[in-house]
Amino acid sequence: MASIRFRFTTECQLTVEGGSYEEAYLRFKDFMHGETLISTEEGLEICPPEEPTIFFEVDDQTDYNTIDNFKGDFVKDIVANCSHDIQAKINHHAIR
């Protein structure tokens, strides 16, 4: 299963899984827009980051990529900010 781990400057780390990288991203986008709750634990609330910078890594990548200002577009936020090797991996799993 494809996964993308997001990290905020508040030191909150969240792994979102999906059938593809784009699906995992779309789940995170819904969270950013307040449309989806991440936690169902009573008394625990995870809010979207207050800072515009978001760090992410794809699967078991060992270094973080950076989204300077979340745009809400998979290609602009994820694909454009990855190395060519990771872009090839993402394109191999594309749902489009």
N, C-alpha and C positions, 0 to 999 in steps of 0.2 A: 504494500500500500504506500502511496506517495505521501510525504509529509513535509511541512515547512515549519521550522521553529522560529518564532518571532521573539525579540527581546526589546524591551523599552528601557529608556534611560532611568526609570524608577526601579530597575533591577527585577522587574517581573518578567518571567519567561513563560512562554505558552507554545505548546506544540499543537498544530492543527493538522489533522489527517483528512484525506479525501481519496477518491478513486483516481485522481490525477493531481498534479501540482496546481493547475488552474482551479480545480474544485476546492482544494485546501485554501487557496488564496481567496476565493469567493466567500468561503465561510468566515475567514478573518475580516474581509470587507464588510460583511453583514454585522459582525461584532463591532467594528469601528463605527458603523452607522447606528449602533444601538438596536439593531433588529434581531439579534440573537444573543441569548445569554450563554456565557461560556461555562459557568458553574451552576450546578443544581444543588450544591451544598447549602443548607440553611445557615444564614448568618455570614456567608462569604460572598462578596461582590467584587468582581473584577471589572474595572472600568477601562475604556480606551485610554491610551497615553495622552498626557497633556502636552508633551513636547512633540514637534513634528518629525523628529528623527526616529526611525525604527531600524533595528538591525535584524537580519534574518540569515538563516543557513538552510540549505536544502539537504534533506536526508541526513547522512552522516558527514557532511562537509565539516571541516575542522576550523574554518575561519568565517567570520560574519561578513555579509554583504550589507550595504547601507541604502535605505530609502531616505533621502533627505527631507522630502515632503510628500506624505502619502497622497496619491492622486486618485486612487480607486480604479486603476486600470492595470490588469495583470501584466501586460507587456511592458508598460512604462515603469511599474513599480518593481516587478520581479525580474523579468527576462533582461531588461536593459541594464540592470545593476549586478549581473552575474558574469563570471568568467565565461569564455567560449566553451570550455568543457562542460560547465553546468548548463549553459544555454542548450547545448546539444542533447544533454540528458533530459531537459525539460521538453524540448521539441520532440524527442523520441516518445514521450509519454503524453503528448498533446491530445486533448479531446476534440479539437476542431478538425 
